[in-house]
Amino acid sequence: MSKDLIKWSELSRKLSGSDNSIRKNKIPKKYKRKVNRLLWILDLWEHWANELETMDIIDGIISESDSEIMK
């Protein structure tokens, strides 16, 4: 899923200077470590974002039940 968040031509241009050296399905060995680190960071971000969304839903449910109790 993290690979879908990346604009590969821009990443390629930033790392290699060419917009077609690095692609989603072809990552040269020279850039593999940096790309893997980026993917790892994006996975962490995605996990964090989903966790916050879940917490917001739970907070909403708790707020609704508190409102019902107060009636």
C-alpha positions as a LaTeX table, in Angstrom:
\begin{tabular}{lrrr}
\hline
Residue & $x$ (\AA) & $y$ (\AA) & $z$ (\AA) \\
\hline
Met1 & 0.00 & 0.00 & 0.00 \\
Ser2 & 2.85 & 2.40 & 0.78 \\
Lys3 & 4.11 & 2.05 & $-2.76$ \\
Asp4 & 0.85 & 3.60 & $-3.98$ \\
Leu5 & 1.55 & 6.80 & $-2.01$ \\
Ile6 & 4.82 & 7.51 & $-3.82$ \\
Lys7 & 5.13 & 9.55 & $-7.00$ \\
Trp8 & 7.90 & 7.41 & $-8.42$ \\
Ser9 & 9.08 & 9.83 & $-11.11$ \\
Glu10 & 9.70 & 12.54 & $-8.48$ \\
Leu11 & 11.44 & 10.12 & $-6.12$ \\
Ser12 & 13.62 & 8.95 & $-8.99$ \\
Arg13 & 14.47 & 12.52 & $-9.99$ \\
Lys14 & 15.33 & 13.41 & $-6.36$ \\
Leu15 & 17.61 & 10.41 & $-5.80$ \\
Ser16 & 19.13 & 9.80 & $-9.21$ \\
Gly17 & 18.61 & 12.98 & $-11.23$ \\
Ser18 & 16.56 & 11.10 & $-13.82$ \\
Asp19 & 12.80 & 10.65 & $-13.68$ \\
Asn20 & 12.83 & 7.06 & $-14.92$ \\
Ser21 & 15.74 & 5.37 & $-13.09$ \\
Ile22 & 13.65 & 4.20 & $-10.14$ \\
Arg23 & 10.24 & 2.65 & $-10.70$ \\
Lys24 & 7.71 & 0.91 & $-8.52$ \\
Asn25 & 8.67 & $-2.48$ & $-9.92$ \\
Lys26 & 12.38 & $-1.78$ & $-10.58$ \\
Ile27 & 14.53 & $-0.28$ & $-7.83$ \\
Pro28 & 18.27 & $-0.34$ & $-8.60$ \\
Lys29 & 20.45 & $-1.81$ & $-5.88$ \\
Lys30 & 22.15 & 1.57 & $-5.42$ \\
Tyr31 & 18.88 & 3.13 & $-4.17$ \\
Lys32 & 17.24 & 0.08 & $-2.58$ \\
Arg33 & 18.22 & 0.95 & 1.01 \\
Lys34 & 16.86 & 4.51 & 0.80 \\
Val35 & 13.64 & 3.39 & $-0.89$ \\
Asn36 & 13.11 & 0.60 & 1.64 \\
Arg37 & 13.59 & 3.08 & 4.47 \\
Leu38 & 11.03 & 5.43 & 2.90 \\
Leu39 & 8.55 & 2.54 & 2.53 \\
Trp40 & 9.11 & 1.59 & 6.18 \\
Ile41 & 8.48 & 5.18 & 7.31 \\
Leu42 & 5.32 & 5.35 & 5.19 \\
Asp43 & 4.09 & 2.09 & 6.76 \\
Leu44 & 4.65 & 3.56 & 10.23 \\
Trp45 & 2.80 & 6.73 & 9.24 \\
Glu46 & $-0.08$ & 4.72 & 7.80 \\
His47 & $-0.35$ & 2.66 & 11.00 \\
Trp48 & $-0.28$ & 5.83 & 13.11 \\
Ala49 & $-2.93$ & 7.55 & 10.95 \\
Asn50 & $-5.25$ & 4.54 & 11.14 \\
Glu51 & $-4.76$ & 4.36 & 14.90 \\
Leu52 & $-5.74$ & 8.02 & 15.27 \\
Glu53 & $-8.82$ & 7.48 & 13.12 \\
Thr54 & $-9.84$ & 4.55 & 15.32 \\
Met55 & $-9.32$ & 6.65 & 18.45 \\
Asp56 & $-11.51$ & 9.43 & 16.97 \\
Ile57 & $-14.29$ & 6.91 & 16.31 \\
Ile58 & $-14.03$ & 5.57 & 19.86 \\
Asp59 & $-14.07$ & 9.11 & 21.28 \\
Gly60 & $-17.20$ & 9.84 & 19.25 \\
Ile61 & $-18.93$ & 6.74 & 20.60 \\
Ile62 & $-17.97$ & 7.61 & 24.16 \\
Ser63 & $-19.22$ & 11.18 & 23.72 \\
Glu64 & $-22.55$ & 9.92 & 22.39 \\
Ser65 & $-22.98$ & 7.51 & 25.29 \\
Asp66 & $-22.07$ & 10.27 & 27.79 \\
Ser67 & $-24.74$ & 12.48 & 26.20 \\
Glu68 & $-27.31$ & 9.73 & 26.60 \\
Ile69 & $-26.40$ & 9.24 & 30.26 \\
Met70 & $-26.75$ & 12.98 & 30.94 \\
Lys71 & $-30.37$ & 13.02 & 29.61 \\
\hline
\end{tabular}
